[in-house]
């Protein structure tokens, strides 16, 4: 259910203050807001976020040796085949595509896990929560999607909190790329690719309603160009 989005201006000010604390470049004047005053915000349905998390985890498992037959069987048993994107399907069944790009989705999974309440932090200076793998579907043991959902009992974040985190990562994405371009030391152990993956997940999962927002698109339709 949509709720009133928080005023984006103090949210942006807080994002910029945090960039300064991290000694990172700050966006230029006029850097676009993610949403406008008066917009509404919601998270995608919990089941959709859980499904996307599980599918990305499965694709990552394929990157590290899970046989294609086992992967396809798990998707069929879990009734998730229709939610797999065409590029993901090509990789799962025939290992076609950029393996490195799928490996990078590890940080997208982390952001989705944060949205589901499975991870306590989404700190840009820290790698993924070391307990994350245990919280994801146990694929080698054949844990199904349904069984996994029952085990984790997701407690999704408040939509306004998720919107604020999206604004922060929107600014961080620009800032990390700028820092790498200038040769400025980053504040933690992860790079711009990881920041971009976390932003991708947040952009997909946080849905705004208002006169300047298009209907929510698919995973592969997320635009990270701005």
Phi and psi in degrees as a GROMACS rama.xvg file:
@    title "Ramachandran Plot"
@    xaxis  label "Phi"
@    yaxis  label "Psi"
@TYPE xy
-73.222  144.333  UNK-2
-129.43  165.677  UNK-3
-63.6539  128.167  UNK-4
-72.2803  147.72  UNK-5
-65.6727  159.547  UNK-6
-57.448  122.053  UNK-7
-71.128  -19.0911  UNK-8
-70.9853  -48.761  UNK-9
-67.1271  -29.7081  UNK-10
-62.5652  -45.2916  UNK-11
-64.7503  -39.7306  UNK-12
-61.1642  -40.4052  UNK-13
-66.5395  -37.6646  UNK-14
-63.2255  -44.181  UNK-15
-66.9616  -39.5396  UNK-16
-60.3833  -38.8203  UNK-17
-68.8413  -36.8861  UNK-18
-61.1923  -42.1414  UNK-19
-63.2243  -40.7544  UNK-20
-61.9257  -35.0128  UNK-21
-82.6389  1.00918  UNK-22
58.1914  44.0896  UNK-23
-110.403  156.709  UNK-24
-59.9674  146.106  UNK-25
-105.145  147.361  UNK-26
-60.8129  155.782  UNK-27
-69.91  163.497  UNK-28
-57.9425  139.66  UNK-29
85.1302  5.02683  UNK-30
-58.6535  128.809  UNK-31
-59.5008  145.035  UNK-32
-76.9947  153.87  UNK-33
-75.9568  -33.3358  UNK-34
-143.961  170.334  UNK-35
-110.781  155.324  UNK-36
-54.6175  136.26  UNK-37
94.006  -10.069  UNK-38
-71.0639  162.587  UNK-39
-111.623  159.806  UNK-40
-141.184  148.904  UNK-41
-155.127  162.891  UNK-42
-92.6028  151.062  UNK-43
-57.765  161.399  UNK-44
-53.5761  138.965  UNK-45
-53.8955  -41.99  UNK-46
-61.4965  -35.0631  UNK-47
-68.7935  -40.4247  UNK-48
-66.9307  -41.0474  UNK-49
-62.0843  -42.5005  UNK-50
-63.9198  -42.9659  UNK-51
-64.5544  -39.3449  UNK-52
-61.3192  -47.184  UNK-53
-65.6561  -40.2295  UNK-54
-65.9046  -44.5096  UNK-55
-61.8909  -38.1006  UNK-56
-63.7421  -41.1707  UNK-57
-63.9001  -44.6944  UNK-58
-61.7099  -39.5901  UNK-59
-63.0128  -39.2276  UNK-60
-62.5945  -37.1187  UNK-61
-62.8441  -35.2221  UNK-62
-61.2547  -28.7234  UNK-63
-112.225  28.6576  UNK-64
107.834  -0.990314  UNK-65
-63.7198  128.197  UNK-66
-63.4602  145.953  UNK-67
-60.1966  -37.1528  UNK-68
-63.0728  -41.2206  UNK-69
-66.3267  -39.162  UNK-70
-65.4275  -45.8276  UNK-71
-65.1584  -38.514  UNK-72
-62.6353  -41.5776  UNK-73
-64.0933  -43.3467  UNK-74
-61.3775  -41.9871  UNK-75
-65.9015  -46.2603  UNK-76
-62.2644  -34.7283  UNK-77
-89.2501  -1.0193  UNK-78
57.7431  45.6205  UNK-79
-117.521  2.58399  UNK-80
-55.8933  -42.5897  UNK-81
-68.2045  -15.8917  UNK-82
-96.1952  -2.21723  UNK-83
-78.9757  131.836  UNK-84
-74.9402  157.855  UNK-85
-54.0413  -45.9147  UNK-86
-61.4873  -38.3686  UNK-87
-65.2434  -41.7745  UNK-88
-62.3848  -43.5681  UNK-89
-59.7644  -37.1473  UNK-90
-74.1031  -41.7407  UNK-91
-62.7048  -44.9741  UNK-92
-86.8213  -28.4108  UNK-93
-136.432  5.14814  UNK-94
54.2554  39.6332  UNK-95
-96.5254  134.334  UNK-96
124.336  -178.516  UNK-97
-85.9223  101.652  UNK-98
-57.0595  -40.0985  UNK-99
-60.9731  -38.6077  UNK-100
-64.9941  -34.3815  UNK-101
-73.4239  -35.0671  UNK-102
-61.4634  -37.1347  UNK-103
-63.0784  -20.8106  UNK-104
-63.9081  -7.11593  UNK-105
-53.75  -39.5906  UNK-106
-77.0713  -26.3044  UNK-107
-65.489  -40.8384  UNK-108
-59.3654  -41.5072  UNK-109
-59.7841  -43.8791  UNK-110
-66.3144  -40.5006  UNK-111
-64.2822  -38.7028  UNK-112
-63.5569  -37.6443  UNK-113
-62.375  -43.7165  UNK-114
-61.1506  -34.4079  UNK-115
-82.6224  -1.54281  UNK-116
80.9577  12.8565  UNK-117
-84.4008  -18.5228  UNK-118
-126.872  140.8  UNK-119
-82.4398  -18.8186  UNK-120
-140.2  161.046  UNK-121
-136.517  50.8249  UNK-122
-69.7341  121.368  UNK-123
-68.9591  -15.0626  UNK-124
-90.4217  -2.46656  UNK-125
-122.123  150.488  UNK-126
-72.4643  -178.9  UNK-127
-61.5877  152.748  UNK-128
-56.4064  126.063  UNK-129
-62.9228  -18.7831  UNK-130
-88.6882  -1.59075  UNK-131
-60.596  -44.1259  UNK-132
-59.2794  -38.0438  UNK-133
-67.9091  -24.4421  UNK-134
-84.6298  -12.3688  UNK-135
-89.1452  167.302  UNK-136
-53.9698  135.062  UNK-137
-84.2822  84.2625  UNK-138
-63.8396  -42.8289  UNK-139
-59.7858  -29.1062  UNK-140
-89.0868  -1.27033  UNK-141
78.0485  20.2258  UNK-142
-61.482  122.528  UNK-143
-78.4693  166.591  UNK-144
-58.3282  -44.3404  UNK-145
-61.9457  -44.6475  UNK-146
-64.8559  -39.3011  UNK-147
-62.7336  -44.7862  UNK-148
-59.3581  -39.7093  UNK-149
-67.5939  -31.4493  UNK-150
-73.9509  -41.9786  UNK-151
-83.6943  -28.27  UNK-152
47.3679  68.9093  UNK-153
-56.1792  142.868  UNK-154
-127  83.8058  UNK-155
-57.399  147.764  UNK-156
-65.4398  157.378  UNK-157
-63.4265  138.39  UNK-158
-60.828  -37.4922  UNK-159
-66.5107  -38.4778  UNK-160
-64.5453  -41.2146  UNK-161
-65.0365  -37.9341  UNK-162
-63.0497  -42.866  UNK-163
-63.0865  -39.8735  UNK-164
-66.1183  -37.645  UNK-165
-62.2078  -44.1482  UNK-166
-60.2418  -41.5913  UNK-167
-61.0604  -46.3761  UNK-168
-73.319  -26.8371  UNK-169
-61.6972  -45.9835  UNK-170
-68.8883  -40.9122  UNK-171
-60.3999  -39.573  UNK-172
-58.6302  -48.2516  UNK-173
-62.1285  -45.7707  UNK-174
-64.5031  -42.1419  UNK-175
-66.54  -41.4847  UNK-176
-62.7777  -40.4976  UNK-177
-67.5778  -40.7238  UNK-178
-63.3471  -42.9639  UNK-179
-66.255  -36.383  UNK-180
-63.5545  -39.4049  UNK-181
-86.8605  -8.12882  UNK-182
77.2333  25.7868  UNK-183
-83.1627  136.471  UNK-184
-61.7799  136.065  UNK-185
-83.8122  154.358  UNK-186
-79.5748  -9.75935  UNK-187
-142.734  -160.183  UNK-188
-95.8516  -8.78967  UNK-189
-99.8234  159.046  UNK-190
-111.121  -172.161  UNK-191
-63.4322  -30.8911  UNK-192
-61.7414  -44.2193  UNK-193
-65.7046  -41.3622  UNK-194
-60.8031  -44.1438  UNK-195
-61.9313  -37.6392  UNK-196
-65.5376  -41.8241  UNK-197
-64.8637  -41.1236  UNK-198
-62.5666  -41.3327  UNK-199
-53.7521  -48.6185  UNK-200
-62.6288  -42.7737  UNK-201
-66.9611  -41.3798  UNK-202
-60.2169  -38.4971  UNK-203
-72.2302  -41.1339  UNK-204
-84.0246  -28.4092  UNK-205
-93.7024  119.724  UNK-206
-112.643  126.954  UNK-207
-106.338  145.415  UNK-208
-118.535  127.73  UNK-209
173.182  174.334  UNK-210
-65.0265  -19.7512  UNK-211
-108.338  13.8889  UNK-212
-115.162  133.856  UNK-213
-78.9062  161.78  UNK-214
-58.7183  149.879  UNK-215
-59.5748  135.533  UNK-216
-101.393  -173.828  UNK-217
-80.913  173.01  UNK-218
-56.7681  -43.1941  UNK-219
-77.0844  -8.00166  UNK-220
-95.6669  0.178452  UNK-221
-64.2181  130.604  UNK-222
-102.015  114.603  UNK-223
-108.998  19.5672  UNK-224
-79.4668  -14.638  UNK-225
